[in-house]
């Protein structure tokens, strides 16, 4: 124990400030928890938004991409999911705390308030990291090159014209639909030197 | 001015919110404090007799608050639990308050 270096009269303003500081200490844990629960709702919304953009048809997208980008997209999705789950758990701990026995001789619970504030900052950082990774996954979904290997190409000679392109699933007997989803012909790996095209080619059925 | 360490008067002091230079000077000699926790303290704990009513009390002064008013200097007010006529409900102490000089931890 140490004695103060000196003392003197205080003003009513000093008294009010002292009361406010002690009242803040008593209520700080509750205030941090309230802030954390509001953040938790916001973070959950952000995570739902990001996963809503990436998760639907994720498997199909991964399979449609070239192997390298497919693996990258899968890894990004997994990392975003891990960050999102971790952020949710830490935000829950910030807003609800962990049940335990506490002493009754201290005003407020400053260590708990500090821990809750620390958890809240961690949850925010984890959510931001999850959003960044989910953004990368979105970018891969939209812009990564599609795998050409799984597509079926056909080269059809009709008279003097050679046509190459994907065989469209909507082809009907007697007519083969060579389909390029692009509006203009372009070179495709499956077509060799030929430009692929979108046109219907009559074929003779052999029975 | 009450003598340091003098016994509590028979008749309880009426509750009155006031501060005098003598309260601070007396408190500086009779009310020691400790830091809590000792390493990286977050509060000061003052324990001793109130310079006005002489009742023992303990007072915690927050050095840091999470999202709150930052505290400068130390203002102490009596937090004894003895009876003091005229004291408002839900309030402890006799109403005395004072400032003490404490080196910043």
Contacts between the chains, C-beta under 8 A, distances in Angstrom:
chain1	res1	chain2	res2	distance
A	1	B	32	3.7
A	1	B	33	6.8
A	1	B	34	5.2
A	1	B	47	7.6
A	2	B	32	5.8
A	2	B	33	6.0
A	2	B	34	7.0
A	3	B	28	6.5
A	3	B	29	6.6
A	3	B	31	7.7
A	3	B	32	5.1
A	3	B	33	7.8
A	4	B	27	7.1
A	4	B	28	4.6
A	4	B	31	7.4
A	4	B	32	8.0
A	4	B	33	6.7
A	4	B	74	7.6
A	4	B	100	3.8
A	4	B	101	5.7
A	4	B	102	5.3
A	5	B	28	7.2
A	5	B	100	7.9
A	5	B	101	4.4
A	5	B	102	6.9
A	5	B	103	6.7
A	6	B	24	7.5
A	6	B	25	7.6
A	6	B	28	5.2
A	6	B	100	7.1
A	6	B	101	4.5
A	7	B	23	7.4
A	7	B	24	3.0
A	7	B	25	5.3
A	7	B	26	7.4
A	7	B	27	5.0
A	7	B	28	3.5
A	7	B	98	5.8
A	7	B	99	6.3
A	7	B	100	4.3
A	7	B	101	6.8
A	8	B	21	5.3
A	8	B	24	4.0
A	8	B	25	6.9
A	8	B	98	7.0
A	8	B	99	5.4
A	9	B	19	4.7
A	9	B	20	5.5
A	9	B	21	4.5
A	9	B	23	7.0
A	9	B	24	5.8
A	9	B	98	6.4
A	9	B	99	6.9
A	10	B	19	4.5
A	10	B	24	7.2
A	10	B	75	4.9
A	10	B	97	5.3
A	10	B	98	5.3
A	10	B	99	4.3
A	11	B	19	7.4
A	12	B	17	7.8
A	14	B	19	7.9
A	14	B	73	7.2
A	14	B	75	4.2
A	14	B	97	7.4
A	14	B	99	6.1
A	15	B	17	7.1
A	15	B	19	7.3
A	15	B	75	6.1
A	15	B	77	6.2
A	15	B	97	5.0
A	17	B	69	6.7
A	17	B	71	7.3
A	17	B	75	6.7
A	18	B	61	7.6
A	18	B	71	7.7
A	18	B	75	3.8
A	18	B	76	7.5
A	18	B	77	6.3
A	18	B	97	7.3
A	19	B	77	7.7
A	20	B	68	7.9
A	20	B	69	5.0
A	21	B	61	7.5
A	21	B	62	5.5
A	21	B	65	6.6
A	21	B	68	7.0
A	21	B	69	5.3
A	21	B	71	4.4
A	22	B	60	7.2
A	22	B	61	7.7
A	22	B	62	6.5
A	24	B	62	7.2
A	24	B	65	4.7
A	24	B	67	7.9
A	24	B	68	3.1
A	24	B	69	5.5
A	25	B	43	7.6
A	25	B	60	7.6
A	25	B	62	4.1
A	25	B	65	5.6
A	25	B	68	7.1
A	28	B	65	5.5
A	28	B	66	4.7
A	28	B	67	6.5
A	28	B	68	5.8
A	31	B	66	7.7
A	31	B	67	5.9
A	31	B	68	7.8
A	32	B	66	5.6
A	32	B	67	6.7
A	35	B	67	7.5
A	106	B	43	8.0
A	106	B	60	6.9
A	107	B	60	5.0
A	107	B	62	7.6
A	108	B	62	7.9
A	110	B	42	5.1
A	110	B	43	7.0
A	110	B	62	7.1
A	110	B	64	7.6
A	110	B	65	7.8
A	110	B	66	7.4
A	111	B	42	7.7
A	113	B	66	4.5
A	114	B	42	8.0
A	114	B	66	6.0
A	117	B	66	5.0
A	117	B	67	7.6
